[in-house]
Amino acid sequence: MTAGEISMAAAPATARRSDAGFTLTEIMVVVLIVGTLSAIAVPTLLTQRAKGVDAAAKSNVATAARALAIYETDHDTYACGTSVQCIQKLHLLEPAISGSDLEVNDHGGSGDATDNGYRVTGAGGDTRTFWQDRDPDGGATDRGCDLNGSRDPGGCRVPGRTSSGQW
């Protein structure tokens, strides 16, 4: 064989090597790994979003309760009218308060805020609600949350499987 014949015979083998790529098996392994990681990550990310919505609701409730304390200092009462009127007055004191998902009621959550007591309730993610309550008798404040049928507790620490908890 001459040198030219050897190079011609070697050419097809070299051409086959330059067509190198991924095999179907390698591609399927990568797809399987990505699918497994997605199956783990997506539910975790969805619960984090719900907790973020709940954190915003808790922050809004706490801000409104602080604004109510300022209102009480200025007016010697927590009674600021209906829920809508209270939210408008509180928004003047603290513009960060978003009234679309807040309610201001009396201690326990019904009627209007009273001279000595109130409950501020905010809507969280899903159907959860978060509240801060001031007892007119003892002056103690308490925070809590209600799942309202939600299967996911989100940012509500629920002992056992009850329908309400703390934050």
Backbone hydrogen bonds, N-H to C=O, Kabsch-Sander energy under -0.5 kcal/mol:
donor,donor_aa,acceptor,acceptor_aa,energy
6,I,2,T,-2.0
7,S,3,A,-2.0
8,M,4,G,-1.7
9,A,5,E,-2.0
10,A,6,I,-2.0
11,A,7,S,-1.1
14,T,10,A,-1.8
15,A,11,A,-2.4
16,R,12,P,-1.9
17,R,13,A,-1.6
18,S,14,T,-1.6
19,D,15,A,-0.7
19,D,16,R,-0.8
20,A,17,R,-1.1
27,I,23,T,-2.1
28,M,24,L,-2.4
29,V,25,T,-2.1
30,V,26,E,-2.0
31,V,27,I,-2.4
32,L,28,M,-2.3
33,I,29,V,-2.3
34,V,30,V,-2.7
35,G,31,V,-2.4
36,T,32,L,-2.2
37,L,33,I,-2.4
38,S,34,V,-2.2
39,A,35,G,-2.2
40,I,36,T,-1.4
41,A,37,L,-2.5
42,V,38,S,-2.5
44,T,40,I,-0.8
45,L,41,A,-2.5
46,L,42,V,-2.2
47,T,43,P,-1.9
48,Q,44,T,-1.6
49,R,45,L,-1.7
50,A,46,L,-1.7
51,K,47,T,-2.1
52,G,48,Q,-1.8
53,V,49,R,-2.1
54,D,50,A,-2.2
55,A,51,K,-2.3
56,A,52,G,-1.9
57,A,53,V,-1.8
58,K,54,D,-2.6
59,S,55,A,-2.3
60,N,56,A,-2.2
61,V,57,A,-2.3
62,A,58,K,-2.7
63,T,59,S,-2.4
64,A,60,N,-2.2
65,A,61,V,-2.4
66,R,62,A,-2.1
67,A,63,T,-2.2
68,L,64,A,-2.1
69,A,65,A,-1.8
70,I,66,R,-1.8
71,Y,67,A,-2.5
72,E,68,L,-2.7
73,T,69,A,-1.9
74,D,70,I,-2.0
75,H,71,Y,-2.3
76,D,72,E,-2.4
78,Y,114,T,-0.6
78,Y,115,D,-0.9
80,C,78,Y,-0.7
86,C,82,T,-2.9
87,I,83,S,-2.4
88,Q,84,V,-2.1
89,K,85,Q,-2.3
90,L,86,C,-3.0
91,H,87,I,-2.4
92,L,88,Q,-1.3
93,L,89,K,-1.2
94,E,90,L,-2.8
97,I,94,E,-2.0
99,G,97,I,-0.7
101,D,98,S,-0.6
102,L,99,G,-1.1
103,E,121,T,-2.0
105,N,103,E,-0.5
105,N,119,R,-2.9
106,D,110,S,-0.9
109,G,106,D,-2.8
113,A,81,G,-0.6
114,T,117,G,-2.1
118,Y,134,R,-1.1
119,R,105,N,-2.3
120,V,132,Q,-2.8
121,T,103,E,-2.6
121,T,119,R,-0.5
122,G,130,F,-3.2
123,A,101,D,-1.9
124,G,128,R,-3.1
128,R,125,G,-2.2
129,T,146,D,-2.3
130,F,122,G,-2.7
131,W,144,G,-2.8
132,Q,120,V,-2.2
133,D,142,D,-3.2
134,R,118,Y,-3.0
135,D,133,D,-0.5
135,D,140,A,-2.9
139,G,135,D,-2.2
142,D,133,D,-2.5
144,G,131,W,-2.3
145,C,165,G,-1.9
146,D,129,T,-2.5
147,L,163,S,-3.2
148,N,163,S,-0.6
150,S,147,L,-1.7
156,C,153,P,-2.6
157,R,155,G,-0.6
157,R,166,Q,-2.1
158,V,156,C,-1.0
162,T,159,P,-1.2
165,G,145,C,-2.5
166,Q,157,R,-2.0
